[in-house]
Structures are given as structure tokens and as C-alpha cells.
Amino acid sequence: MNTQDYRMSRRVFVGSLAAALAAAWIAPAGLRAADKAALRKTIPGTAETLAVIGLGTSQTFDIGSDKAALSGLTEVLQAFFSNGGELIDSSPMYGTAEMVLGELLNRIVRRDRLFAATKVWTDGRQAGIRQMEDSLQKWSINRFDLMQIHNLRDWQTHLKTLRAWKDDGKIRYIGITTSHGRYHRELEQILRNESLDFVQLSYNIEVRTAEERLLPLAADRGIAVLVNRPFQRGEIFRKVKGKALPDWAAECDCASWGQFFLKFIVSHPEVTCVIPATSKVHHLQDNMAAGFGHMPDTAMRKRMADYFEAL
Ligand SMILES: NC(=O)c1ccc[n+]([C@@H]2O[C@H](COP(=O)([O-])OP(=O)(O)OC[C@H]3O[C@@H](n4cnc5c(N)ncnc54)[C@H](OP(=O)(O)O)[C@@H]3O)[C@@H](O)[C@H]2O)c1
């Protein structure tokens, strides 16, 4: 795509901005004052904490130069930062997503802390370096906080480069990703044998395989965990369509199914951050609210999982 074609016009931007400013977060009703601070988790082996609700960009940010969609995503991004969001996850695999993100990051009003996470997804050392440099340009930032090897692709090659980049201060953390249960055996070997800061995997109330080996292993190895596909790409909402939340969901401040699903994930002790994707500001608000209020304890997590399974 021609970058020139891609620039958002000032008129569109100003319109988006007005809408974005109207999208400030309203605390979920009934929250006690003490619960109004968002939950944060520590990155293992560091003193650094992260807000538990991040943002994914697969498909939702791959919108090319569609002006209406750009305007909508400006609101989404503005609301994300206004609600204390920090970690944004992308990849060169997601079409125009990184370029769109860079465009919008330059235009939003308030950008407190961005924790920038992307991936390398190619074969070969030089191609990997070129791709990561290209991603920096697209995001318009000087440094990624987290660089992940996407779906284990040519991981031995890229790991060497990432280690050198980390030593040089060009990235802060190194990670590796998978999704939907793919490559779990190989991933397990890598987590056991290599030194990594982050692992990204799929985990949600419907597909809980990661609980068996990967999450305990990440804990043993002191590796932070990012969770992708928290809603099974949205499929999970079909199962609860037309069904009311159980009354007891209010005990952990869940006001929607989205919050129920996200709180189930972030209350797992080994999960550091979850990265739901959305193109809609009201879904973004809903998702960010899951970082606030009471979190489910072990007994409540079991109750939630059992309830969902019985639906
Ligand atoms: N191998 C990898 O590295 C890998 C693989 C998969 C994903 N990821 C990362 O993980 C992120 C999340 O996964 P995903 O995008 O596959 O799927 P997801 O986050 O599980 O689901 C996204 C879908 O959920 C809908 N949604 C979001 N919030 C909602 C809410 N509150 N209520 C109702 N619907 C809601 C969105 O639709 P609307 O737009 O209508 O809100 C969207 O269709 C990706 O964007 C990507 O950054 C990485």
C-alpha cells in the first residue's frame, strides 16, 4: 500500500478526536474506592508491573486506509490509554495493523505509558533484522519493550539476534508465541531450555490446556505470560448469547460476559496480561473494566469454569 494514500486527513482526525474525548471511562457502578485502581502484575524477575488488560491488533487494526474504521480505532486507542491500558501487541503478520497503529499513536491526545510488543515472523537472520527495523518505523517508536518470535518461526536464528538486541538495549524483553494449542510440545522444550522473558499462548475459559503444563512451567522458569485469543476470536460469546450472568458473578464485580471471561483469565496466578482485540469502543470499555474490582479466587474460578462448561 502507498503510504501517501494511507495518511488520515486532518478533518477525519479532528472528528475522531472529539468522539475519542467523549469516550472517557466511567467506573463500573458499585465499585468500592479501594477497587478503583486497576490490577497490575509484576513481570517475573523485575520490579516492573503491567496493567493486566492489554490490547491485541490482529484483524481489528488491519484496516488499510478505511477512514471510517480509522476514526473508530482512534476512539478505541484513546479509550485504552484513558483507562490505564499499557501493553499493545501486534505483528508483521497482521497486514496493515502496525502501520495503522503507528499512525494512530502519533495522533491521540493522551498516551501515558505504551508497552510496545510486536513479533518477528520470517525466516533468516537478515530478513528478521529488516522486519524488526521496518516494524519500528511503522509504529514510529525508537524501541520495542517486547519482541516475540511469532509461532516459533525460525526461532533458533531469531533468538540469537534478539539476545544481541537486548544486550545492546534495542529491546527490553524477549518472548515467543503460539496460539490455539499449536506447537505446545516444542514450546515446552524451548521454555525449559532457553532463557526467555515472556511467552504468549492461548488460554480462555473454554480452552484450558495451558493450565496443565505450560502455565506451571512458565511459573517455574520465571517467565511472564501474555494470553491471546481470550474470546476464541469472539466465538465464545455465541455460547452465552441470550443468557444472563449468574447472580454470583457480582461477587467479583463482573457486569458482563466479557468481564467474566477476562477476569477468569487474569485471576490465574501465572497470567501477567491478556490482550483482547476489539474494533469497538464500547467493547474496549467493557474489557478495560475487567482490570478493576474484586478478582475471582481459586474457588470462584472453579465455579466459573464449571458454570461455563455446563451451559
Ligand atoms: N500466535 C500469536 O502470536 C497470536 C495468535 C492469535 C492472537 N494473537 C494476539 O492476541 C490478540 C487477541 O486474539 P484474537 O484477536 O485472535 O481474538 P480475541 O481477542 O479472542 O477475540 C476478538 C473478537 O472478540 C470481539 N470482542 C472483543 N471484546 C468484546 C466484548 N467485550 N464483547 C463482545 N465481543 C468482544 C471482537 O469483536 P469487536 O471488534 O466487534 O469488538 C473480536 O471479534 C490478537 O489480536 C493478537 O494481538 C497472537
The ligand as an SDF file (V2000), in Angstrom:
LIG
                    3D

 48 52  0  0  0  0  0  0  0  0999 V2000
    0.3170  -16.6730   17.5710 N   0  0  0  0  0  0  0  0  0  0  0  0
    0.1510  -15.4640   18.0300 C   0  0  0  0  0  0  0  0  0  0  0  0
    1.1090  -14.7870   18.3360 O   0  0  0  0  0  0  0  0  0  0  0  0
   -1.2270  -14.9310   18.1940 C   0  0  0  0  0  0  0  0  0  0  0  0
   -2.3330  -15.6840   17.7650 C   0  0  0  0  0  0  0  0  0  0  0  0
   -3.6150  -15.1540   17.9830 C   0  0  0  0  0  0  0  0  0  0  0  0
   -3.7760  -13.9130   18.5760 C   0  0  0  0  0  0  0  0  0  0  0  0
   -2.6780  -13.1880   18.9440 N   0  0  0  0  0  0  0  0  0  0  0  0
   -2.8330  -11.8600   19.6020 C   0  0  0  0  0  0  0  0  0  0  0  0
   -3.9050  -11.9370   20.5450 O   0  0  0  0  0  0  0  0  0  0  0  0
   -4.8950  -10.9430   20.2470 C   0  0  0  0  0  0  0  0  0  0  0  0
   -6.2850  -11.4170   20.6870 C   0  0  0  0  0  0  0  0  0  0  0  0
   -6.6920  -12.5710   19.9960 O   0  0  0  0  0  0  0  0  0  0  0  0
   -7.7420  -12.5340   18.7700 P   0  0  0  0  0  0  0  0  0  0  0  0
   -7.7290  -11.1830   18.1620 O   0  0  0  0  0  0  0  0  0  0  0  0
   -7.4040  -13.6950   17.8940 O   0  0  0  0  0  0  0  0  0  0  0  0
   -9.1480  -12.8550   19.4020 O   0  0  0  0  0  0  0  0  0  0  0  0
   -9.9890  -12.4280   20.7150 P   0  0  0  0  0  0  0  0  0  0  0  0
   -9.3730  -11.2650   21.3930 O   0  0  0  0  0  0  0  0  0  0  0  0
  -10.2090  -13.6980   21.4630 O   0  0  0  0  0  0  0  0  0  0  0  0
  -11.3980  -12.0260   20.0780 O   0  0  0  0  0  0  0  0  0  0  0  0
  -11.5640  -10.8710   19.3300 C   0  0  0  0  0  0  0  0  0  0  0  0
  -13.0400  -10.7610   18.9640 C   0  0  0  0  0  0  0  0  0  0  0  0
  -13.8230  -10.5680   20.1550 O   0  0  0  0  0  0  0  0  0  0  0  0
  -14.7380   -9.4990   19.9620 C   0  0  0  0  0  0  0  0  0  0  0  0
  -14.8340   -8.7590   21.2400 N   0  0  0  0  0  0  0  0  0  0  0  0
  -13.8440   -8.0970   21.8920 C   0  0  0  0  0  0  0  0  0  0  0  0
  -14.2700   -7.6000   23.0660 N   0  0  0  0  0  0  0  0  0  0  0  0
  -15.5760   -7.9400   23.1760 C   0  0  0  0  0  0  0  0  0  0  0  0
  -16.5770   -7.6980   24.1490 C   0  0  0  0  0  0  0  0  0  0  0  0
  -16.3120   -7.0370   25.2910 N   0  0  0  0  0  0  0  0  0  0  0  0
  -17.8350   -8.1810   23.9260 N   0  0  0  0  0  0  0  0  0  0  0  0
  -18.1180   -8.8590   22.7960 C   0  0  0  0  0  0  0  0  0  0  0  0
  -17.2230   -9.1260   21.8230 N   0  0  0  0  0  0  0  0  0  0  0  0
  -15.9470   -8.6660   22.0030 C   0  0  0  0  0  0  0  0  0  0  0  0
  -14.1470   -8.6420   18.8830 C   0  0  0  0  0  0  0  0  0  0  0  0
  -15.1810   -8.1020   18.0840 O   0  0  0  0  0  0  0  0  0  0  0  0
  -15.4390   -6.4920   18.0250 P   0  0  0  0  0  0  0  0  0  0  0  0
  -14.3690   -5.9550   17.1360 O   0  0  0  0  0  0  0  0  0  0  0  0
  -16.8040   -6.4470   17.4730 O   0  0  0  0  0  0  0  0  0  0  0  0
  -15.3410   -5.9850   19.4350 O   0  0  0  0  0  0  0  0  0  0  0  0
  -13.3220   -9.6300   18.0530 C   0  0  0  0  0  0  0  0  0  0  0  0
  -14.0990  -10.1650   17.0040 O   0  0  0  0  0  0  0  0  0  0  0  0
   -4.7210  -10.7240   18.7430 C   0  0  0  0  0  0  0  0  0  0  0  0
   -5.3320   -9.5490   18.3210 O   0  0  0  0  0  0  0  0  0  0  0  0
   -3.2120  -10.7440   18.6300 C   0  0  0  0  0  0  0  0  0  0  0  0
   -2.6670   -9.4960   19.0300 O   0  0  0  0  0  0  0  0  0  0  0  0
   -1.4180  -13.6830   18.7830 C   0  0  0  0  0  0  0  0  0  0  0  0
  1  2  1  0
  2  3  2  0
  2  4  1  0
  4  5  1  0
  4 48  2  0
  5  6  2  0
  6  7  1  0
  7  8  2  0
  8  9  1  0
  8 48  1  0
  9 10  1  0
  9 46  1  0
 10 11  1  0
 11 12  1  0
 11 44  1  0
 12 13  1  0
 13 14  1  0
 14 15  2  0
 14 16  1  0
 14 17  1  0
 17 18  1  0
 18 19  2  0
 18 20  1  0
 18 21  1  0
 21 22  1  0
 22 23  1  0
 23 24  1  0
 23 42  1  0
 24 25  1  0
 25 26  1  0
 25 36  1  0
 26 27  1  0
 26 35  1  0
 27 28  2  0
 28 29  1  0
 29 30  1  0
 29 35  2  0
 30 31  1  0
 30 32  2  0
 32 33  1  0
 33 34  2  0
 34 35  1  0
 36 37  1  0
 36 42  1  0
 37 38  1  0
 38 39  2  0
 38 40  1  0
 38 41  1  0
 42 43  1  0
 44 45  1  0
 44 46  1  0
 46 47  1  0
M  CHG  2   8   1  16  -1
M  END
$$$$
